[in-house]
Amino acid sequence: MIKTAEFVSLGHPDKTADYITSYILDRLIEQDASVRYAVEVMVKDNTVVLGGEICGKNTNIDFAKCVKDALRKIGYDERYALIWGDKAININKVKVINLIGCQSCEIAQGVDNNGWGDQGVYVGYACQGDGLINRELFLAKKLNRALYEKARTSDNLGLDIKTQITLDNGKIKTAIVAIPMLKDEDLKEFVCKVLGEKPQQIIINGTGNYTYHSAVADCGITGRKLACDFYSAACPIGGGSPWSKDASKADVTLNLYARKLAVENLKDNDEVWVYLSSCIGKSELPSAVLKCRKGATISESNLQAEMQPQVLIKELGLDKPVFAELCRNGLV
C-alpha cells in the first residue's frame, strides 16, 4: 500500500505566520494568563499584517518588536539577511501593519462562565510505531527537522524547507526535498543517513536549484499547513488552526486532549481515533467518541472524561507561554 506525507519547516512562510502569532500570544500570557486572543498573520515580502482580536488585563505589547524577535527565533535574523539579502524576508526591512481589535463581548460572556470560546469538531489519532504516528509523517518530520538544523548554521542552505515521503508497503519509495541553495550542494547522502535507509528515489529541488524563498517567493498565512500540524492523511483534520488562538477557543486544547486520549487508549490496538466536539459558551461537549482498530476489527464507544475548559487548560499547561514551542514542534 502506498502512503505519502509532507512536512514543512518554520522557515516556510505559512509556518512563519503561525509562529509569529504563537510568539505574540506567549508574550501576552506572560502578562495575563487568562488573555483572550485570536490573531491571524499574513506575511508577504517584508510586510507582516496582524489582524484579529485581543482582550487582556494590563497587557502592553510592542507588536513590531515581537514580530522581529519571532523572525530571529526562526532564523531570519541579521546574519541571514547578510547572506540572502532580498532573496528572502529581510529582518532589516520588515514593516508591521496592525489591524487588531477587541474580543466580542458576546463571546466573552460565555467564556467567562467557563464555556468554550467556539464550536467545532476535533480529532486525535495514535498508532503503533515511532512517535505513535503514521510512519510516512514521522519520516517526513524527521528529515525536515534535520535539514532545518543543518540550514540554521549553513551559509548556503535556506530555511524554507519542504519534505515529502512516500512509502510502498513500509519501504521508502520516494523522498522529496525542496530547499533553497545559493550553489549546488549534494544532500542525498545526508537524506539517506537521516532516514536510516536508501529510498528508491531521492528528488532534491524538482524544478532545479532556486534562491528566492520565504515571503519573497510566496505569501504566508496562518492555518494553511494543518495536514502537517496534525496527522497528514491518516485521519480527518479537526478544528481550525491551533496556532492563532488562546486555549479557550478549543482548537488547540481539544485537539491536544483528543491526541492525549488516543495515546492513552492505544495499548494493544493498532490505531485509535478520538472525535470530540464543542459548543460555544458551554463547558460540556456535545459528543466524545473513541474508535479503535485491532487487525480487521473496529470498535466504537462513547468517552467519559473531564472536559471543562479551565480544567483541561491547566491539565495541558496551556495557561503558560508554551504556544511558540508547540508551534515549533507540532501537536504530535
N, C-alpha and C positions, 0 to 999 in steps of 0.2 A: 504494500500500500504506500502511495506517495503522499508525503505531508510536507508543507512549507511554512516557514515563519520568518518574519522580518523584525529587525530591531534598529533603533536609531540612537545616536549619541546626544548628549546635552548640547553639542555644538550645532545640531540640526536646528533650523530656525523655529520650527514648531515647538521643539523641546526647550529651546532658549526662551520662548514666550512662556511656556509652562513654568520654567524655573524662576523667571523674573517675578511672576505673581506669587509663587510659593515663598520666595525670599522676602518679598514685602510683607506677606502675611506673618511670617516669623517675627519680623521686626515689630509688628503691631502687637502680636501675642506677648512679646516681652514687656510691653507697656500695659496691656489689658488682656488677660487670659480669656475673657468672655467676649472679645471683639467679634462683631458680625461683619463678614467680608465676602464679597463676590466681585472680583475684578478680573476682567478679560484683558489680554495683551495682544497687540499686533506689532510686529517688527518688520520694517521694510527699509532697506538701505541702512541709513544711520538714524532713522526716526523710530521711536518707540511710543506707541499710543496706549494709554491706560484708560479703560472705560468700565464703570461698574458702580458698586455701592459699598460704603463702609459706615459702620456705626460703632463707636467705641468711646470709652471714658478716658479723658485726659491723654489722648493719643496725639502725638506730634511727629510726623514723618517727613523727611526730605526725600520726596519721591525720585528726583533726578539722581541723588546720591545712591539710593537703594538700587536703582536700575544699573548704574555703573558698577557698583560693588558686586551685584549678581553676575554681570558680564565678566568681571575679573575672576570670580569663583569658577565660572565655566572654563575660563582660559583665554577669553577675548580681552586680554589686558594690553598694557602699553608695549610690552615685548612683542606680542603677537602683531600689533599694528605696525611695528617697525619691520617685521618680516613680510607681512602680506599687504600692507598699505591699503589701497582702495579695492582690493580683490575680496575683502571680507568686511564685516561690520567693524568699524574703527572707533575704539573707545574714546579717542580724542575728538571725534566729530559727532558724538551721539546727542540727539535732541529728544526731549520727552514732552509729549502732549498729554495733559492731564484732563480727563473727562469723567472724574469720579464724583458721585453724589452720595446721598444718604440712603440707608435701607428704608424700604416702605414700612410705615407704622403698622399697616395691616398684617404684614409678615411678622413683625416684631412681637405683636401681642400673642401670637401663637407660640413662638419660640420662647418667650419669657415665661410661659407656663409649662415649660419642659416638653414642648411638642417639636416635631421635626420641622425644619425650615423649608421643606419641599416635598412633593410627592415624587414617586419614581419606583423603578424596579432595579434590583441589584443581584449580581451573580458571583458566587465564589466557586472555585474549582481547585481540585488537587488530584494528582495521580501518582502512582509509584514511579520512582526514578529520581535522578539528580534534581535537586531543588523542588521536588514534588510538583513539577510542571512538565508539560509535553516536551520531549527531547529536542525537537527541532527549534523550539523557542529558547530552551536552555542553552543550546549551542550558539544560536544567533546572538544572544545576550553576552555569552562568554567571549565570543570573538570580538564583538563590538567594543566591549569594555577594555579588552586587551589592546585593541588598536587605538582607542581613545587615550589610554595611558601612555602609549608609545608616542602619539602625536603631541601630547602635552609638553614633552621635552624635545621635540624634533624641530629642526629649522627647515624641514622640507614638507612634512605632512600636515594637513589641515584638520580641524576639529569637527567638521561637518561630515559625519560618517554614517553610512547605512550598511547593514549586513543582512544577508538572507541565506537561509539554509534549507535545502530540500533533501529529505530522507526518502529512500526507497527500501522498504522493509527493514528499517532501522539503520541502514548504512548511508553514509553521506554521499548523495548523488552529485549535488552541486553546492558550492559555496560562492556567493557573490558579494563583492565588496565595492562600495563607492566611497572614495576618499580623495580629497584634493591633494595634489602634488605640484611642487614648483619644478621638479625634474623627475624623470622616471626613477622609480625605486621598486625593486623586485620584492614583493611581500609574500610570495607563495610559500616559501619555507616557513615563514612566521605563522601563516594561516594553518598549515599542517601541524605545527608544534602546538599551537593553542588548542586546536580541535582534537588532537591526540590520534588522528588518523588522516590518511591522504584521501581527499574527496576524488570522485571520478573526474570532476571538472572544477576548476577554480577560475573565476572571472573577476579580474580587477579592473574597475572602471570600463564598463561595457561600451561606452562611446569614445573611449580614449582618454588620455590624460587631460585634466581640467584644473583650473586655478581659481576662477571666480566661484565663491561659495557663500554660505550662511545667508544673511538677509540681503546681501547684494545680488545674489543669483536667484533668490526665492523669497516669498513673503511668509513669515511665520505667524501663526495664530494659535492661541490656546485650544487644547482639546481635540487636535486633529490626529493624534497618534495613540488613540485608545486601544487599538489592537496590539500595539507594542507595550502599552502600560498594563494591559490585562493578560489575556491568555491566547492571543492570536486567534486561530480558527478552531481551537479546542472546545470552545463553548461560547454562548451568546455574550455580548458585552452588556453589562448592567450599568444603569445610571448615565450621568453625563460626565464631564471632565472632573476628576478628583482634585485637580491642582489649582483651580481658580476660586475656591470657596473654603470658608471655615468649616469646622466639623459639624456644626448644627445643620448644615444643608444636606447631610446624609450621603452625598456622592462619594466622599472618601470614607466616612465612618462605616456605613453599612456594607460597602464593598470590601473593606478590610475585615469587618466582622464576618461576612459571608466566607471569605477565604479562611479565616481562623476556624470557623465551624467545619469547613470542608476538610481541613488538615486533621482536626480532632476526630472526625468520623471516618478517616481513610482506613486506618487499622489494617485489616487484611483484604480490603476491597481493592480493585484495580483503579477505579476512578470514582470521584464523588463530586456532585454538583449541589450547591445550595442556592435557593432562589428566595429572595426577600423583597418586600415592597413596603413603602411608607406612605403616610398621608400627611399633608402639610397641616401643622397646628396640633396634631395628635401624637401621643407617645407610643400607643400600641400599634403594632404592624398589622395591616390587613391580611398578610399571608407570610408564611415561613415554611418552606418545603425542602426536604432532604431527598436527594436522588442518588442511589449507589449502583455501581456496576461491578459485579464479580464474575469474570468469564462472560458467558452469554446471558447471565441472569441480572435483570434490572429491577430494583425495588424502590418504592417511594413512600415517604411518611411525612407527617407534619412535625415541625420542630417546636419544642418548648424551651425557650431561652430568655434570659434577661435582655431586653432590647430598648429600654428607656434611653433617650438621648444622652443625658448627663452621666448616667451610669456607664454607658459604652464609651463615651468620650474620655472619661477618666481611666477606664479599664485599658483602653488602647493608647493612652498617653497623648491624646490629640488636643489637650489643653496646654501643651507646651510647644515651643518653636521647633517642630520636627518636620515641617512640611517641605522645606527645601531638600532635606536629606532623603525624605520619602520620594520626592520627585527625581532625585539623582539616582536612587537605587531601584525604584519601581515598587509597585504594590506587592509584587511577589518575587 
